[in-house]
Amino acid sequence: MKLVLTSIQLIFCLVSVSVCAAPLSISKIADGVYVHTGKHDDFGEHYDGDIANIGFVVGAESVAVVDTGGSYKVGEALRESIKAVTELPIRYVINTHNHPDHIFGNSAFEQDQPEFIGHVNLPNILEMNRDSLIRALTQDLGEYAIGSKVILPTKIVKDTMDLDLGGRILHLKSWPKAHTSTDLTVFDDKTNTLWTGDLLFISRTPSLDGDLKGWIVVIDALKTINAKVTVPGHGNPTVEKNVMLNKQSAYLNLLLTDVRASIKNGVNLMEAINSDGKGGKGDWLLFDVVNRRNVNLAYPQLEWE
């Protein structure tokens, strides 16, 4: 489902482009659940802030946003998509983890005065990396980074938290260090829709920024969740969650095995980066660049296990 501007919205945009963005294309994947699927680009030359899956859930009384994209402009466009669907207040903005492609659209929602919600570790991680995140975004996006800023959570999830949108409850759960140290999932009990954030990648190569062994353990836990539809952090929503999790687990376990073998056999880091994990390439997108980064992070972790 692709939304377009109404004539009134279009006139307003022509008068003041800076305060009105065209809505993002969104799909209704379940009753009251809407997703914008990001592109499979990497950070760098072609990065435009729109690579992560973002979206929202509409209850009888309010709206919860799940991730907001990689810039103010992307968040602004998502907000326009919400306003085209419902006039209900945007009460919650949930960040599934700390990565810039998921959080920098937050500033577009400040005017709604929502609760910004994240993992218990998220405030400290964002605060420590605030300057470097802004610098990197400005380098990648130039003038398109204008308006983007780091917004700290106003509520944190230490273990679990329930949000009532009116007639539907969202169950939030924080996880031990896995993809990152700030991973949070969202489960809508009305439609059995699970938002995994980047704990699940589909099509795009899984990118490690946390703990390799921890991520494999969390994948097994995610398999026990009875979800009808699952929204990954990247890639198309799926009704075959466990099939996708098994594919991801196979790659991560191969990476684990290869890096351990390299360390045991005295293979240095640079040699390992050029060889380890390559047998898991399959049909993963962006594999060569992402796999090298994964080995670079996993090697020093496993060197001292």
Secondary structure, DSSP 8 states (H G I E B T S, - for coil): ------HHHHHHHHH-GGG-------EEEETTEEEE------SSTT--S--S-EEEEE-SS-EEEE---SSHHHHHHHHHHHHHH--S-EEEEE-SSS-HHHHTTGGGGGGG--EEEEETTHHHHHHHHHHHHHHHHHHHHGGGGTT------SEEESSEEEEE-SS-EEEEEE-SSSSSSS-EEEEETTTTEEEEEEEEESSB----SS-HHHHHHHHHHHTTS--SEEEEEES--BS-HHHHHHHHHHHHHHHHHHHHHHHHTT--HHHHHHHTTGGG-TT-BTHHHHHHHHHHHHHHHHHT-
